[in-house]
Amino acid sequence: MEKIYDVIVVGGGIAGYSAALTLKNLKRDALWLGTDLFGEKLRAAEYVRNYPAVCGSGALFSARLEEQMNKEGVVLTRGRADAVYAGDPFTVTAGEKTYLGRSVILATGVSQTGAVKGEDAFLGRGVSYCAVCDGALYRGKVIAAVIASPKYAEEAEYLAGFAATVHAFCLYPDAAFSAGNIVVHPEKPLAVEGGMRVERLVLKEGTLDVAGVFFLRDAAPPAALVGGLQTEGAQVVTARDGSTNLPGLFAAGDVTGRPYQYAKAAGEGLAAAYSAHAYLAEKKA
Ligand SMILES: Cc1cc2nc3c(=O)[nH]c(=O)nc-3n(C[C@H](O)[C@H](O)[C@H](O)COP(=O)(O)OP(=O)(O)OC[C@H]3O[C@@H](n4cnc5c(N)ncnc54)[C@H](O)[C@@H]3O)c2cc1C
């Protein structure tokens, strides 16, 4: 039988870490799943002057967290959650892997590159955030990929294995691909348009007909990750204890809205962990 965790924490930033650490202290069997340890936003900070007891760079902050994490026995499982299915238990898919948990804490942060007009409206109707999940749907078609960082170049190559042409809108310099059917555009599209489904992208000059658009970046909008989750734009709607409209699913950190700050994210991670702990205790009673 597949293992069922007490809690699955999705997101490797400070909010996710704080939740995972608190769950460890509460002796909960938790899986902490994230794309990278503590996240780029923490490592990138030049100087952190508003987090208690940290006087220095994000790199120093990150080193302190890693020291604590190792001492406390908290472990990050590397992976990117593609979907979270609410149920009893919850199912989290990450590429080829599937994880089960009685509760989930979403701590996926917010995208730095910002949404494109029309992106929300066409979710599930030609807009996708997961090449592995949806790439095969576009066999022989002309599609686009809006790519936030070189680490997603591999996913564009994967799409090129199905599509006739992949128009790659790369939001980083010096993009290069090996597949011959990838056309690089060094700009961000202005809008996604269509009827029942995606039909075209609006560019600075003219439009481009495409059957689908993949947004390849760290934080997919939470509504795309979790079906049925109540959101306002890119933010999960939560109560003060981190609970959402889906029983057993909690959220913490930037994904719940402003202020976008480490201390708020860490505090919410802790609160969400306590809430998940209480939820599980109540369910068992
Ligand atoms: C350059 C810079 C400097 C900053 N300086 C400061 C500062 O000095 N003080 C301050 O208080 N704040 C600062 N901030 C803001 C701060 O970085 C954020 O508020 C904080 O990182 C939020 O933490 P989080 O855990 O909610 O999200 P994030 O740090 O964004 O972490 C989320 C993590 O989850 C991962 N993830 C996303 N989707 C998935 C998925 N589907 N599956 C698995 N993992 C996923 C992401 O890759 C990321 O690693 C700064 C931000 C930037 C960009």
Ligand as a Chemical Component Dictionary entry (heavy atoms), coordinates in Angstrom:
data_LIG
# 
_chem_comp.id                   LIG 
_chem_comp.type                 NON-POLYMER 
_chem_comp.pdbx_formal_charge   0 
_chem_comp.three_letter_code    LIG 
# 
loop_
_chem_comp_atom.comp_id 
_chem_comp_atom.atom_id 
_chem_comp_atom.alt_atom_id 
_chem_comp_atom.type_symbol 
_chem_comp_atom.charge 
_chem_comp_atom.model_Cartn_x 
_chem_comp_atom.model_Cartn_y 
_chem_comp_atom.model_Cartn_z 
_chem_comp_atom.pdbx_ordinal 
LIG C1  C1  C 0 15.629 39.936 -4.655 1  
LIG C2  C2  C 0 14.679 39.814 -3.495 2  
LIG C3  C3  C 0 15.051 40.306 -2.261 3  
LIG C4  C4  C 0 14.167 40.210 -1.183 4  
LIG N1  N1  N 0 14.547 40.725 0.021  5  
LIG C5  C5  C 0 13.733 40.637 1.084  6  
LIG C6  C6  C 0 14.159 41.138 2.362  7  
LIG O1  O1  O 0 15.248 41.668 2.532  8  
LIG N2  N2  N 0 13.283 40.987 3.395  9  
LIG C7  C7  C 0 12.052 40.374 3.268  10 
LIG O2  O2  O 0 11.339 40.237 4.284  11 
LIG N3  N3  N 0 11.657 39.877 2.086  12 
LIG C8  C8  C 0 12.444 40.012 0.976  13 
LIG N4  N4  N 0 12.028 39.513 -0.240 14 
LIG C9  C9  C 0 10.700 38.877 -0.334 15 
LIG C10 C10 C 0 10.819 37.408 0.088  16 
LIG O3  O3  O 0 11.752 36.808 -0.754 17 
LIG C11 C11 C 0 9.483  36.647 -0.001 18 
LIG O4  O4  O 0 8.473  37.323 0.721  19 
LIG C12 C12 C 0 9.655  35.228 0.578  20 
LIG O5  O5  O 0 10.685 34.548 -0.093 21 
LIG C13 C13 C 0 8.354  34.444 0.495  22 
LIG O6  O6  O 0 8.566  33.138 0.913  23 
LIG P1  P1  P 0 7.638  31.930 0.402  24 
LIG O7  O7  O 0 8.180  30.710 1.036  25 
LIG O8  O8  O 0 6.226  32.294 0.596  26 
LIG O9  O9  O 0 7.834  31.911 -1.173 27 
LIG P2  P2  P 0 9.150  31.686 -2.063 28 
LIG O10 O10 O 0 10.361 32.211 -1.391 29 
LIG O11 O11 O 0 8.804  32.224 -3.399 30 
LIG O12 O12 O 0 9.299  30.110 -2.093 31 
LIG C14 C14 C 0 8.414  29.283 -2.787 32 
LIG C15 C15 C 0 9.187  28.076 -3.257 33 
LIG O13 O13 O 0 8.280  27.089 -3.727 34 
LIG C16 C16 C 0 8.727  26.613 -4.981 35 
LIG N5  N5  N 0 7.573  26.162 -5.758 36 
LIG C17 C17 C 0 6.689  26.906 -6.467 37 
LIG N6  N6  N 0 5.770  26.142 -7.044 38 
LIG C18 C18 C 0 6.082  24.870 -6.682 39 
LIG C19 C19 C 0 5.504  23.610 -6.975 40 
LIG N7  N7  N 0 4.427  23.502 -7.755 41 
LIG N8  N8  N 0 6.067  22.492 -6.453 42 
LIG C20 C20 C 0 7.158  22.577 -5.652 43 
LIG N9  N9  N 0 7.764  23.753 -5.345 44 
LIG C21 C21 C 0 7.222  24.873 -5.855 45 
LIG C22 C22 C 0 9.454  27.795 -5.627 46 
LIG O14 O14 O 0 10.334 27.364 -6.633 47 
LIG C23 C23 C 0 10.164 28.347 -4.400 48 
LIG O15 O15 O 0 11.369 27.649 -4.176 49 
LIG C24 C24 C 0 12.884 39.621 -1.335 50 
LIG C25 C25 C 0 12.513 39.112 -2.594 51 
LIG C26 C26 C 0 13.389 39.215 -3.664 52 
LIG C27 C27 C 0 12.968 38.670 -4.997 53 
# 
loop_
_chem_comp_bond.comp_id 
_chem_comp_bond.atom_id_1 
_chem_comp_bond.atom_id_2 
_chem_comp_bond.value_order 
_chem_comp_bond.pdbx_ordinal 
LIG C1  C2  SING 1  
LIG C2  C3  SING 2  
LIG C2  C26 DOUB 3  
LIG C3  C4  DOUB 4  
LIG C4  N1  SING 5  
LIG C4  C24 SING 6  
LIG N1  C5  DOUB 7  
LIG C5  C6  SING 8  
LIG C5  C8  SING 9  
LIG C6  O1  DOUB 10 
LIG C6  N2  SING 11 
LIG N2  C7  SING 12 
LIG C7  O2  DOUB 13 
LIG C7  N3  SING 14 
LIG N3  C8  DOUB 15 
LIG C8  N4  SING 16 
LIG N4  C9  SING 17 
LIG N4  C24 SING 18 
LIG C9  C10 SING 19 
LIG C10 O3  SING 20 
LIG C10 C11 SING 21 
LIG C11 O4  SING 22 
LIG C11 C12 SING 23 
LIG C12 O5  SING 24 
LIG C12 C13 SING 25 
LIG C13 O6  SING 26 
LIG O6  P1  SING 27 
LIG P1  O7  DOUB 28 
LIG P1  O8  SING 29 
LIG P1  O9  SING 30 
LIG O9  P2  SING 31 
LIG P2  O10 DOUB 32 
LIG P2  O11 SING 33 
LIG P2  O12 SING 34 
LIG O12 C14 SING 35 
LIG C14 C15 SING 36 
LIG C15 O13 SING 37 
LIG C15 C23 SING 38 
LIG O13 C16 SING 39 
LIG C16 N5  SING 40 
LIG C16 C22 SING 41 
LIG N5  C17 SING 42 
LIG N5  C21 SING 43 
LIG C17 N6  DOUB 44 
LIG N6  C18 SING 45 
LIG C18 C19 SING 46 
LIG C18 C21 DOUB 47 
LIG C19 N7  SING 48 
LIG C19 N8  DOUB 49 
LIG N8  C20 SING 50 
LIG C20 N9  DOUB 51 
LIG N9  C21 SING 52 
LIG C22 O14 SING 53 
LIG C22 C23 SING 54 
LIG C23 O15 SING 55 
LIG C24 C25 DOUB 56 
LIG C25 C26 SING 57 
LIG C26 C27 SING 58 
# 
